[in-house]
């Protein structure tokens, strides 16, 4: 970013903070009166003109004050990214909500989306943790009718796959149970690669079921992400930036097109660390529908085992000081829950 003097840095941060609160262009007189600055309005106007020339501010109308540009917001975020803290009382409240809920992944995802939306007053998105390295736990084989068998495959972490198999000939429940017992003893805790390396089984039924198990595990591993949970879609409609319904519709369209949303989340978090934050401002020139928005996104989970993504979308004027630590804190809580249930469990 372009080099600023200490005075310009101070004024820029004040202007961005004030505009976030007021949604009104900020003038020199307001800065002097509101923050009791020991600078004349004329000096401040000169500095605001310099910040505009540098690309950190822009002037909506000739006689109006200034508003932050995308670079202005980026500077603001870079300055406060590591310093913004969620009040301890809020942390305790959020933590209590999670620990009072049932130990159920779907309920945790729904709760995380609700908390992010209410705390940020934006639109939240949470993806269920995706098992990066699927591991076998056990299989059940249940005779239904004739040659049909229900196969229930359970992976470490709780993923369950069910499918109806049609065998070449009817098989008794006793033999199906014996096959399941043998495979459970052979495969428990193994990864896809380990299962694929096993030599052929002498029993044809064992071999057929083993190949179906391997296929299910590969299908699970190929998924881009887990189920997507959202909340707070009406929050965006209340922001002045989206009084034009077309702008709001463009911003929210990405939540309707799940493949686009998954692509955005994957592209922005694939190489980021667990708990690391990404802040997208104005769509970063890549997502035109988000040109008037910002997104704060983080990964959670356990690297190499199971990870997911969570984030908040709002106007570029969102409260970064509140949203960033909220996203960071909820990501940390979900990482702990994933570790306890999927990895340790």
Secondary structure, DSSP 4 states (H G I P E B T S, - for coil): -----HHHHHHHHHHHHHHHHH-S-B-HHHHHHHHT-SS-HHHHHHHHHHHHHTTSEEESSTTS-EEE-HHHHHHHHHHHTTT----HHHHHHHHHHHHHS-S-HHHHHHHHHHHHHHHHTSEEEEEPPEESS-BEEEEEEEEEETTEEEEEEEETTS-EEEEEEE-SS---HHHHHHHHHHHHHHHTT-BHHHHHTSPPPSSHHHHHHHHHHHHHHHHHHT-SS--EEEE-HHHHHTSGGG-SHHHHHHHHHHHH-HHHHHHHHHHHHTTSPBT-EEEEEGGGGT-GGGTTEEEEEEEEEETTTEEEEEEEEEETT--HHHHHHHHHHHHHHHHHHHIIIII--
